[in-house]
Amino acid sequence: MPTQDAKPARPSDVVARARATLDALEHLVGGVGTAILALVAVLGLALTALACLLGVGLLAVPTALRGLRAVADRERARLSRWGPDVVISPDPVPSGLRAAVTNPASRRELCWALTHAVFGLLIGIIGMTLPLNAVRDGTFPLWWWLLPPEESAGAAMGLWKVHGFSTALAISLLGLGWIALSLSLVPGMARLQAWPGRRLLSADPSTDLALRVAQLTATRAEALDAHAAELRRIERSLHDGTQNRLVAVNVMLGAARRALARDPSTADAMLERAQDAAEQALAELRAVSRSILPPVLADRSLADALTGLAASCPIPCGIDADVPGRCAASVEATAYFVVAEALTNIARHSGAGHVTVTVRRRDDRLDLRITDDGRGGADEGRGSGLAGIRRRAEAHDGTFALTSPEGGPTTLEVSLPCGL
């Protein structure tokens, strides 16, 4: 039975993998920093315990545990910036000796510190050496001649001796191997380094539930406000546009009827104007209906609908959509309006020359990324529609992230739950 050949990797997949590797490398470096702090906190606790055996360190135990809490909170902040889940800090360490020692959160933090100080530091150092080795071997032909003969003889981790530029160029090929190892291993190593923190530093289930209830209450209120604002927008569109044109049609039809007996040519001109006004009213009604739920989403797919948006965008826009199957209608509509509002904002305010919209479905999440090469400096507080995009995303229990440094580029990321 013939087998299908493996599909070659697309350039966009390679770029996405490289970006994920750089992101993971950044978090590995941050993990090494918190691992060093955890090692210092563990040594401080060990010295405090030794002082307690001598009878002089009991009063320092709560202070040492608060120091451990400060280190753990730095790790919580690091993990919250990387990943969909926010790691919540528990209640402060009690001031009393007995309450501080018996605090369950402090015991979990101590277990995390012992694990992270050893394995987190080791994994981070190994992960950091992979790209460093790639740089070292990849650039070896540029600086090998600066090495003394006894050092260049054992290059490439002692695999072979360097006799000339051709050998140095062969060593540079090892850099490609290190790059391949980095792309395949570094993201997994970053997740492995973060795993103890996500397991041990999360708050009690009751705290998570209380925060979840508060988040759902806030997003429910925002969803109701967004729904009311949408109804007001539709009402204004119908009242200020379509209704006025229909009134004008009625007036012109009445005038044409009265003029029909006196001057048929005048009546014919009035009827023509009435017909034009009726056609404009119909066009505005279609526009309002499309703003409620675009019919292209029901007739075709989200990718096709976004392609239509890109075609009507005044700035060159590329769509990279890989969405197998269909999501819920409300999720697709939210994704459509997020992209539509973002493209409108970019056309009005960014001065960009190109926009890229990337859509991916990963398990039960629909991820949107909109990037432009404009001037940057986008801010939710300036009334540019970004707050409305956030409300639409959070109303579906989604996430919203905006990165827009001065000078650009601007990247807007929205992640929506869409079910399995």
N, C-alpha and C positions, 0 to 999 in steps of 0.2 A: 504494500500500500504506500503510495508516495507521501512524503512528509512535506509540509510547508517550510520554506526557508524562513529563518529568523529575519524580522524586519530590521533594516539598518537604523541606527540611532539618528534621529533628526538633529540638526544644529540647535534647535530650541531646547531639546532635551539635554544636550551637552551643556548648554549655557545654564539651564536650570540646575543641573547637577553641580556645576562649578560654583554657582551662587550658593547652593545649599552647603557645599563643602567649606566655602569661605565663612559662611554664617556659623557652621559647626566649629570651625577653627577658632573663631572669635569667642564662642562659649567655652571651648576647651581652655583657652587662655584665662578667661574669667574664672573657670572652675579651678585652675591651678592657684589663682590668687586666693580664693576662699578656702582651698585645701591648706595653704600655708597658714592662713588665719586660724583654721580649725586645729592645725597642729600646735600652734601657739596656745590656743585655748585649752587643749588637752594637757599640754605641759603645765599650764597654770593651774588646772584642776589637780594634776598629780602633785604639784608642789603644795597646794592647799591641803590635799589629803595627807601628805607627809607631815605637814605642820599640825594637822589635827591629831595625828598619832602622838605628837610631842605635847599636845594639849594647848597649843597656842593659835590654832588656825580655825577654830569653830566659827568665830565671828566673820571670817572672810569667805565662808562657803556661799552665802547668798550673793555676794559681790562677784565671786568667780562664776556662778551660774548666770548672773546677769551679763557678764562678759561673753559667756557662751551663747546666750540668747542674741546678743548683738551680732555675733558672727553668723549665727543661724539665720537671722533676719536678712543679712546681706545675701546669703544663698537663696532665701525665699524671693527676694527682689530679683535676683538673677534668673531664677527659674520662671518667674512670672513674666519677665520680658521675652522669654523664649518658650513658646508653646501656647495652646489655647486656654489652659487652666491657670488660674491665679492661685498661688500658694499663700494661704492666709496665715498671718502671725497669730499665735494664741494670746491669751491674756498675759499681762506682765508677770514676771517671777515674783512670788510672794516675798515679803521682807523677812518673815520669821524663818528661823533655821529649820524647824521641823517641816513647815509647809513647803519651803523651797526644796528640801531634799526629797520629799514625797510627791512633788509635782510631776504628773505623768509626762507632760510636754518636755520638761527638763531631762527626763530619762531618755526620751526618744531623741532629743537633741544631742545627748552624750553619745548614744549609739551612732548617730549620723556623723558626729565629729570623729569618732574613732575610725569609722569606715572611710569617710571622705579624706581624712588626713593621710591614709595609707593608699587605698586603691584609687581614690579620685586624683591624688597627686601623681601616682604612677601612670594612670591612663592618660592624664593630661600631658605629661612629659613625653610619653611615647607618641601621642597624636601630634604634638608640636614638632617632633623630630622628623616626621615624614615629609612635610613640605620643605623643611630646612635641608634635608638630604636631597630633595629634588632640585632646589636652588644650587646647592653645592656642586652636585654632579653635572647638572645641566649647563652651568657656567664654567665648568672646569677648563675647557680649551682657552678661556679668556685670561686665566691667571696661573695655569700650571707652571709656566716658565719662571714665575717668581719664586717657586719653592726650591729649597736646597735639594740636591740630587738624592740624599738619603731619605727625605720626606716624600718626594714625588715617586720614589720607587715603590712605595706601598700605598698608592692611591686606590680609590674605589674600594674602601674597606679591606685593602690588602689582597684583592682578587688578582690583580696583575700589575706589572711594572710599566711605567710610562717611559717610552723610548723616544717619543717624538710627537708631533702634532696629530698624526693619524691615530696614535694610541689614545691621546687626550680626547680626540673627537669621538672615538668609540666609547670612552667612559661617559661622555655626555649623553649617550643613548640610555644610560641607566637612569638619567633624570626622567625620561618618559615613563620608566617603570615605577619610579617613586611617585610620579604624578598620578598614574593609574591606581596605585595603592592608596594614595591620599583620597582620590575621588570615591573609592569603594569602601574605605575603612573609617575615615574621619567622622562622617555623620553618625555612624553607628557607635563609635567611641564616645562622641559627645552625649548621645542618648544614654549610654551605659554609665557615663560619669554622673549624669543628672538623676539616674534612677533612684539611688538611695535617698536623695533629698526629696524627691516627689513622694516616696513611700513613707519617710519618717518625719518630715517637717510639715506635713499638712496638719491642719487643726482637727479637733475632734469632730466626729460626724454631726453632732448637734450644732456646732458653729457653722459648718458648711451648709447645713440645712437652713439655719437662720439667715445666712447671707444669700442663699439661693432664693428664699422667700422674698427677701428685700429686693433682690434684683428683678424677680418676676413681677413684683408689685410696681416697681418703677417702670419697667418696660411696658406693662399693661397700661399704665397711665399715659405713657408716651404714645402707645399705639392708639389709644382713644383720642388723644389730642391730634395725632396725625390724621386719623379718620375724620375728625370734625373739620380740620383745616382743608382736607381734600373735598369734603362736601361744600364748604364755603367757596372753594376755588371753582368747583363745577357750577355752583349757583351764580357766581359772578360772571362766569363765561356765558351761561345761558341768558342771564339778565342783561348784561351790557352788550352782548354781541348778537346772538341769534334772535332774542326777543325784539330788539330794536329793529332788526332787518325785517322781521315778520310784520311788525307794526307799519313799517314803511311800505311793504308790499300791500297791506290792506288799504292804506291811504291812497296809494297810486291806483289800485284797482277801483276804488270808489270814484276817484277823479276821472279815470278813464271811462267809467260807466256813465257819468254825467256828461262828459264831453263827446260821447259816442254820437248823440243825436245832433249836436251843434257842429263839431269839426272832427270827422273821422280820422284825418291825418294826425291830429294832436292826440287822439285816443290811441292810435297805433303806437306812437312814440312812448306814451305813458305805459302801455302794456309791455313794450320791450324793456323799459326800465324796471318794471315790476318783475318781469321774468329774470332779469339779471340779479335783482335783489334776492329773489327766491333761490336762485342757484348759489349765491353767496351764503345765504342762510343754511342751505343744505351742506355746503362745504364746512361751515363752522360746526354744524351738528356732527358731521363725521369726525372732525378733529376732536371735539369733546368726547365722543364715544371711544375714539382710539386712546385718549388719555386715561380713560377709566380702565380698559383692558385691551391691549392691542390685539386685533383679530389675527395677526400673523402668528401669534403664539399658539392659538388654537388650530390654525390651518397647517402650520409647518413646525418649526422647532425654535429653541432659544438661539442656536447658532445662526439660523437664517434671519431671525428678527434682529440680532445684533449686526449682522452683515448689512441689513437695510439701514440701520442707524449709521453705520460707518459710511455708507454711500451718500447719505444726506448731510454728513458732517462737513463743514467748510474747510477743516484741516485734514490732510491725509491721515487716514486711520487704518491700522491693520488689526484684524481680528484673528486670534489664535484660540479657537474653542475646541475642546475635547471633552464632550459631555455625552457619554454613552447613556442611552435611554432617556426617559423624560422624568423631570422632577414634578413636584406638586405645582399646580397652576399658580398659587399665591407666591411660591418661591421664584418661579420663572418671571412672574410679573414684577416682583421686587428687584430681581437682578436686571431686568430690562430697564426699569425706571432709574436704578442706580447708575447704569451706564449712560442712559440718556441725559440725566442731570449732570453727570461728570463731564460728558462731551460738551454740553452747553456751557458749563463753567470754563472749560479749557478754551473754547472758541472765544469767549467773551473777555477773559481776564489773563490768560497765561502767556500769550504771544508765542505759542509753541509752533514748531514746524512739522511735527509728526506726533502721533498718538498710537500707543499699542495697548490693546485690550486682550488680556489672557484670561481664559475661563477653563477651570479644571474641576472635575468631580472626583473627589478622593473619599471613598467609603461613603459616609453619611454627611459629607460637607460639600458645598458648592463654593469654590474659591474664585473670587474676581480680583484681578490686578489691572489697574489702569495707570499707565505711565506716559508722561509727556516730557518733551525736552524744552519746556518753557522757562520763564524767568524764576519760577519757584516763589516761595514766600506765601503760599496759600495758608489761610487761617480760618478756622470755623467761626470765629467771632466777628468776621467782617461781612456777614450776611451774603456769602457767595453760594448758598445752597448746600454747603457741606454739612451743616447741622441737620438739614432735612434728610440727607443721605444717611447720617448716623441714626436718626430716629427710625427710618425705614428698616435699617439693618437690625437694630436692637429690638424693634417690635416683633421681629421673627426670631428673637433669641440669638441673633448673629453678632459678629464682632466687626469693628471698624477701626482702621489704622491709617494714618496719614503721615507721610514723610515728605516735607517740602522745604529744603534748605534754600536760602537766598542764592539765586543763580541757577537753581534747578539741579537735577530733574525732580519732578513731583511724582510720587507713587501713592496711589490710593488702593488699599486692600480691604475687601469685604469678604467675610466668610459666613455662609448661611447654612443652617442645618436643613437637610432635604430628605432625611429618612434613608433606610437601606434599600 
